[in-house]
């Protein structure tokens, strides 16, 4: 089966409050992966619509990020799943 690595980007500028996953961890579709406190004080949840394994994390809590900055990479497992 073909391997596909997807990049997870920040949806906003702000500060990484929490990283809710680890490298090599399996994550499900729409699972919360990061919490980012925006520059105007709102808390933004980062989720993606694919499941798979985190292959790399590019940020740590406390780091400043810009909109569209790379947060992590995920290897798609092509399994249709879900997360509540």
C-alpha positions as CSV (number, residue, x, y, z in Angstrom):
1,X,0.0,0.0,0.0
2,X,1.2,3.5,-0.8
3,X,2.4,5.6,2.1
4,X,1.1,9.2,2.4
5,X,2.6,11.7,4.8
6,X,0.4,14.7,5.5
7,X,1.4,18.0,7.1
8,X,-0.6,19.5,9.9
9,X,-0.6,23.3,9.8
10,X,-1.5,25.9,12.4
11,X,-4.9,27.5,11.7
12,X,-3.9,30.7,13.4
13,X,-1.1,32.8,14.9
14,X,-0.5,32.5,18.6
15,X,1.2,30.5,21.3
16,X,1.1,26.7,21.6
17,X,-0.6,26.0,24.9
18,X,-0.6,22.2,24.8
19,X,0.6,19.4,22.6
20,X,-1.9,16.6,23.1
21,X,0.0,13.9,21.2
22,X,3.5,12.4,21.0
23,X,5.7,11.3,18.1
24,X,4.9,7.8,16.9
25,X,1.4,7.9,18.6
26,X,-1.6,6.8,16.7
27,X,-4.3,9.5,16.4
28,X,-7.9,9.3,15.2
29,X,-9.9,11.5,12.8
30,X,-10.9,14.8,14.5
31,X,-8.9,14.0,17.7
32,X,-7.6,17.2,19.4
33,X,-3.8,17.4,18.7
34,X,-2.8,20.9,19.8
35,X,-4.3,23.8,21.7
36,X,-3.2,27.3,20.5
37,X,-3.9,30.5,22.3
38,X,-4.5,33.1,19.6
39,X,-3.0,36.6,19.7
40,X,-6.5,37.9,20.7
41,X,-6.7,35.4,23.7
42,X,-9.0,32.7,22.2
43,X,-8.1,29.0,22.6
44,X,-8.1,27.2,19.2
45,X,-8.2,23.4,18.9
46,X,-6.2,21.8,16.1
47,X,-7.8,18.6,14.7
48,X,-7.4,16.9,11.3
49,X,-9.7,14.7,9.3
50,X,-7.4,11.7,9.0
51,X,-6.1,9.0,11.3
52,X,-2.6,7.6,11.4
53,X,0.7,7.9,13.1
54,X,2.5,11.1,14.1
55,X,5.9,10.9,12.4
56,X,7.3,14.3,13.6
57,X,6.4,17.1,15.9
58,X,7.7,20.6,15.0
59,X,6.5,22.6,18.0
60,X,6.5,22.5,21.8
61,X,4.3,24.2,24.4
62,X,5.2,27.9,24.8
63,X,6.3,28.3,21.2
64,X,5.0,31.1,19.1
65,X,3.5,30.0,15.8
66,X,2.2,31.8,12.7
67,X,-0.9,30.9,10.6
68,X,0.0,28.0,8.2
69,X,3.1,27.1,10.1
70,X,3.9,23.4,10.2
71,X,3.0,21.8,13.5
72,X,3.5,18.1,12.8
73,X,3.5,15.4,10.1
74,X,1.1,12.4,10.1
75,X,1.4,9.1,8.2
76,X,-2.2,8.3,7.0
77,X,-3.3,4.8,7.8
78,X,-6.3,5.0,5.4
79,X,-8.6,3.6,8.1
80,X,-11.9,5.3,8.4
81,X,-12.3,6.0,12.1
82,X,-13.7,8.7,14.4
83,X,-13.2,10.4,17.7
84,X,-15.9,11.8,20.0
